[in-house]
Amino acid sequence: MKKIMALLLVLVAAFSCKQAKKETAEAEQTTVEEAKPEIKLYAFSGGTVNANKLELFSQDTTYTGQSKEFADAFYVIVHPKGTLMWDAGLPESLVGMDAPYTSPDGAFTVSRKDSVANQLATIGMKPSDINYIALSHTHFDHVGHANVFAGSTWLVQEKEYDFATSEENQKNNADIYNAIKDLTKVKKIANTDYDVFGDGTVVMKFMPGHTPGHQVLFVDLAEFGPLLLSGDMYHFYENREYRRVPIFNYDVAQTKASMAAFEAFADEMGATVYLQHSKEDFEKLPKAPNYLK
């Protein structure tokens, strides 16, 4: 009987030890999985856009006779594996102008107060410190200072690259083409999502419709948590609420499909959404040299 009891005690002790080791290993694995890299997200002003004809931002007459002031933000994401600039504001030729510039058709009045080099200096960086540049899309208010980063790798969806560099675009939108033509270090993405640093914390989400290769940016911060930078998926709150599509979007059906995908992904990840053209959202973000982390 004593021998049986002793054997049982040995077996129980062995099982307990094995179980303890398993639980420790699982806890260590969970800790590794939950530990996120230290990422900093800086927000900068790339200028101001006054939409003088807000009716351009809906397929119907909802906004006829209205106007609205938009922010025009760009961002720097500092990751242990590199640094990404997201979007590039308005053209730097606006800096130092005596008055804001109004487009010949009267649709937009734009201004910009400072250069990207001066703004990067506030966080102790130079243009040469930016490893990657990615644009949500290649419209005039998102490509402004892109050519300053000719030494950086341009991460771009294939369809957006073809759209931006086409002969038609070179002819009809020369200013936009000239803003990106010096970006010769190009990594083309196959019209899909792209994990910039390979760990799921900074992901370009392919969501076409506004342009052929439009994309938004997902960033998962260790303290703040997950967030989504909208590109031009929506320009202001009402358009997000009612899923209104600007009349100048490349493809309305694609836009609506992307809106649905955007909202589903935001819900799945529990992400805070920042509309890049919303003054209200821009004001919520800390401004450089402060940052989200």
C-alpha positions as CSV (number, residue, x, y, z in Angstrom):
1,M,0.0,0.0,0.0
2,K,2.8,2.3,0.9
3,K,4.5,1.6,-2.4
4,I,1.3,2.4,-4.3
5,M,0.9,5.7,-2.4
6,A,4.5,6.6,-3.1
7,L,4.0,5.9,-6.8
8,L,0.9,8.0,-6.9
9,L,2.7,10.9,-5.2
10,V,5.5,10.7,-7.8
11,L,3.0,10.7,-10.6
12,V,1.0,13.7,-9.2
13,A,4.3,15.6,-8.7
14,A,5.4,14.9,-12.2
15,F,2.1,16.0,-13.7
16,S,2.0,19.1,-11.5
17,C,5.5,20.0,-12.6
18,K,4.7,19.4,-16.3
19,Q,1.5,21.5,-16.0
20,A,3.4,24.3,-14.3
21,K,6.0,24.3,-17.1
22,K,3.2,24.4,-19.7
23,E,1.4,27.3,-18.0
24,T,4.7,29.2,-17.7
25,A,5.5,28.6,-21.4
26,E,1.9,29.7,-22.4
27,A,2.2,32.9,-20.2
28,E,5.6,33.7,-21.7
29,Q,4.2,33.2,-25.2
30,T,1.2,35.4,-24.4
31,T,3.6,38.1,-23.1
32,V,5.6,37.9,-26.4
33,E,2.5,38.1,-28.5
34,E,1.1,41.0,-26.5
35,A,4.3,43.0,-26.5
36,K,4.1,45.6,-29.3
37,P,7.1,47.5,-30.7
38,E,7.6,51.1,-29.6
39,I,6.0,53.1,-32.4
40,K,5.6,56.9,-32.5
41,L,3.1,58.7,-34.7
42,Y,3.7,62.3,-35.4
43,A,1.0,64.5,-37.1
44,F,1.9,67.6,-39.2
45,S,0.0,70.2,-41.1
46,G,0.4,70.0,-44.9
47,G,-1.7,73.1,-45.4
48,T,-5.4,74.1,-45.5
49,V,-8.0,73.5,-48.1
50,N,-11.2,75.5,-48.5
51,A,-13.7,73.6,-50.5
52,N,-15.7,76.5,-52.0
53,K,-18.0,74.2,-53.9
54,L,-18.9,71.5,-51.3
55,E,-21.4,70.0,-53.8
56,L,-18.5,68.3,-55.4
57,F,-18.4,66.0,-52.4
58,S,-21.8,64.3,-53.1
59,Q,-23.5,62.6,-56.0
60,D,-26.6,64.7,-55.3
61,T,-27.4,68.3,-54.4
62,T,-27.1,67.9,-50.7
63,Y,-24.2,70.4,-50.3
64,T,-25.2,72.9,-53.0
65,G,-24.2,76.4,-52.1
66,Q,-22.1,75.2,-49.1
67,S,-18.4,75.5,-48.4
68,K,-16.1,73.9,-45.8
69,E,-12.5,74.2,-44.5
70,F,-10.5,71.0,-44.5
71,A,-7.3,70.1,-42.8
72,D,-4.5,68.6,-44.9
73,A,-2.4,66.5,-42.7
74,F,0.6,64.3,-43.2
75,Y,2.2,61.9,-40.8
76,V,5.5,60.3,-39.8
77,I,5.5,56.9,-38.2
78,V,8.7,55.9,-36.4
79,H,9.1,52.1,-36.0
80,P,12.1,50.2,-34.7
81,K,12.6,48.9,-38.2
82,G,12.3,52.2,-40.1
83,T,10.4,55.4,-40.6
84,L,7.4,55.9,-42.9
85,M,5.9,59.2,-44.1
86,W,2.2,58.9,-44.9
87,D,1.0,61.5,-47.4
88,A,2.7,64.7,-48.5
89,G,0.4,67.7,-48.1
90,L,-0.1,70.6,-50.5
91,P,2.7,71.9,-52.8
92,E,5.5,73.7,-51.1
93,S,5.3,76.4,-53.7
94,L,2.4,77.8,-51.6
95,V,4.8,78.5,-48.7
96,G,5.5,82.2,-48.4
97,M,2.8,83.3,-50.8
98,D,1.2,86.6,-49.8
99,A,-2.3,85.2,-50.1
100,P,-4.0,81.8,-50.4
101,Y,-4.3,80.4,-54.0
102,T,-7.7,79.8,-55.6
103,S,-8.0,77.3,-58.5
104,P,-9.1,78.7,-61.8
105,D,-12.5,77.0,-61.5
106,G,-13.0,78.5,-58.1
107,A,-13.5,75.1,-56.4
108,F,-10.7,75.2,-54.0
109,T,-8.6,77.8,-52.1
110,V,-5.4,76.4,-50.6
111,S,-2.5,77.6,-48.5
112,R,0.5,76.1,-46.8
113,K,2.6,77.8,-44.1
114,D,5.8,75.7,-43.8
115,S,8.1,73.2,-45.6
116,V,8.4,69.6,-44.7
117,A,12.1,70.0,-44.0
118,N,11.4,72.7,-41.3
119,Q,8.7,70.6,-39.8
120,L,10.8,67.4,-39.6
121,A,13.5,69.5,-37.9
122,T,11.1,70.0,-35.0
123,I,11.4,66.2,-34.2
124,G,15.2,66.1,-34.9
125,M,14.8,64.5,-38.3
126,K,15.9,65.3,-41.9
127,P,14.3,64.1,-45.2
128,S,17.1,61.6,-45.5
129,D,15.9,59.9,-42.3
130,I,12.6,58.8,-44.0
131,N,13.0,55.3,-45.2
132,Y,9.6,55.0,-46.9
133,I,7.0,57.3,-48.3
134,A,3.5,56.2,-49.0
135,L,0.6,58.2,-50.4
136,S,-3.0,57.4,-49.7
137,H,-3.5,58.5,-53.3
138,T,-2.1,60.8,-55.9
139,H,-4.3,63.9,-55.8
140,F,-2.8,67.4,-55.6
141,D,-3.4,67.8,-51.9
142,H,-1.6,64.5,-51.0
143,V,1.5,64.6,-53.2
144,G,2.8,68.1,-52.5
145,H,6.3,67.6,-51.1
146,A,6.8,64.0,-52.3
147,N,9.8,64.7,-54.5
148,V,11.8,65.9,-51.5
149,F,12.0,62.2,-50.6
150,A,13.7,61.0,-53.8
151,G,16.1,59.0,-51.6
152,S,13.2,57.1,-49.8
153,T,11.4,54.1,-51.1
154,W,8.0,54.8,-52.5
155,L,5.4,52.2,-51.4
156,V,2.6,52.3,-54.0
157,Q,-0.1,50.1,-55.3
158,E,0.5,49.0,-58.9
159,K,-2.8,50.5,-60.1
160,E,-2.0,53.9,-58.5
161,Y,1.4,53.9,-60.0
162,D,0.1,53.2,-63.5
163,F,-2.6,55.9,-63.0
164,A,-0.2,58.5,-61.7
165,T,2.5,57.9,-64.4
166,S,0.2,57.4,-67.4
167,E,0.7,59.6,-70.4
168,E,-2.8,61.0,-69.9
169,N,-1.9,62.1,-66.3
170,Q,1.4,63.6,-67.4
171,K,-0.5,65.7,-70.0
172,N,-3.6,66.6,-68.0
173,N,-2.2,66.7,-64.5
174,A,1.4,67.8,-65.0
175,D,1.7,69.3,-61.5
176,I,0.7,66.0,-59.9
177,Y,3.1,64.0,-62.1
178,N,5.9,66.4,-61.5
179,A,5.4,65.9,-57.7
180,I,6.1,62.2,-57.9
181,K,8.3,61.8,-61.0
182,D,11.6,61.9,-59.0
183,L,10.5,59.0,-56.8
184,T,12.6,56.4,-58.6
185,K,13.1,53.9,-55.7
186,V,9.7,52.3,-56.1
187,K,8.2,49.2,-54.4
188,K,5.0,48.3,-56.2
189,I,2.3,46.5,-54.2
190,A,0.2,44.0,-56.1
191,N,-3.1,45.9,-55.4
192,T,-3.5,44.4,-51.9
193,D,-2.8,45.1,-48.3
194,Y,0.8,45.6,-47.3
195,D,2.4,45.1,-43.9
196,V,5.2,47.7,-44.0
197,F,7.4,46.4,-41.2
198,G,6.2,42.7,-41.2
199,D,4.7,42.6,-37.7
200,G,1.1,43.8,-38.3
201,T,1.6,47.2,-36.6
202,V,1.7,49.4,-39.7
203,V,-0.4,48.1,-42.6
204,M,-1.5,49.8,-45.8
205,K,-5.0,48.7,-46.6
206,F,-5.9,48.6,-50.3
207,M,-9.3,50.4,-50.7
208,P,-9.8,51.6,-54.2
209,G,-12.5,53.9,-55.6
210,H,-11.4,57.4,-54.8
211,T,-8.6,56.7,-57.2
212,P,-7.6,53.3,-58.8
213,G,-5.1,52.5,-56.0
214,H,-6.4,54.4,-53.0
215,Q,-5.3,53.1,-49.7
216,V,-5.7,53.8,-46.0
217,L,-3.3,53.2,-43.1
218,F,-3.7,51.0,-40.1
219,V,-1.4,51.7,-37.1
220,D,-1.4,49.6,-33.9
221,L,0.2,51.7,-31.1
222,A,1.3,50.1,-27.8
223,E,-0.4,52.6,-25.6
224,F,-3.1,54.3,-27.7
225,G,-4.1,51.1,-29.5
226,P,-5.3,50.6,-33.1
227,L,-6.1,53.5,-35.3
228,L,-7.0,54.1,-39.0
229,L,-5.9,57.1,-41.1
230,S,-8.6,57.4,-43.7
231,G,-6.9,58.9,-46.7
232,D,-9.8,60.3,-48.7
233,M,-12.2,57.4,-47.9
234,Y,-14.2,60.2,-46.3
235,H,-13.5,63.9,-46.1
236,F,-15.8,64.8,-43.3
237,Y,-18.2,63.3,-40.7
238,E,-21.4,63.6,-42.7
239,N,-20.0,61.8,-45.7
240,R,-18.9,58.9,-43.4
241,E,-22.3,58.8,-41.7
242,Y,-24.3,58.7,-45.0
243,R,-21.6,57.1,-47.2
244,R,-21.7,60.0,-49.7
245,V,-19.3,59.7,-52.6
246,P,-17.7,62.8,-54.2
247,I,-18.5,63.3,-57.9
248,F,-14.8,63.2,-58.8
249,N,-14.2,59.8,-57.5
250,Y,-12.7,57.3,-60.0
251,D,-15.3,54.6,-59.4
252,V,-18.5,55.0,-57.3
253,A,-19.2,51.2,-56.9
254,Q,-15.6,50.5,-55.8
255,T,-15.8,53.4,-53.4
256,K,-18.9,52.0,-51.8
257,A,-17.4,48.6,-51.5
258,S,-14.3,50.0,-49.9
259,M,-16.4,52.1,-47.5
260,A,-18.1,48.8,-46.4
261,A,-14.7,47.1,-46.0
262,F,-13.3,50.1,-44.1
263,E,-16.1,50.1,-41.6
264,A,-15.9,46.3,-41.1
265,F,-12.2,46.4,-40.6
266,A,-12.5,49.3,-38.1
267,D,-15.1,47.4,-36.1
268,E,-13.1,44.2,-36.2
269,M,-9.9,45.9,-34.9
270,G,-11.7,48.3,-32.6
271,A,-9.7,51.0,-34.3
272,T,-10.1,54.8,-33.7
273,V,-10.8,56.4,-37.1
274,Y,-9.1,59.7,-38.0
275,L,-10.5,61.5,-41.1
276,Q,-7.4,63.1,-42.5
277,H,-9.3,66.2,-43.9
278,S,-11.4,66.7,-40.8
279,K,-10.2,69.8,-38.8
280,E,-11.8,68.3,-35.7
281,D,-9.9,65.1,-36.0
282,F,-6.6,66.9,-36.8
283,E,-7.1,69.0,-33.7
284,K,-7.5,65.9,-31.5
285,L,-4.0,64.6,-32.4
286,P,-0.9,65.8,-30.5
287,K,1.2,68.0,-32.8
288,A,4.9,67.5,-33.3
289,P,7.2,67.4,-31.4
290,N,4.5,65.6,-29.3
291,Y,3.2,62.2,-30.6
292,L,0.9,59.3,-30.1
293,K,2.6,56.1,-28.9
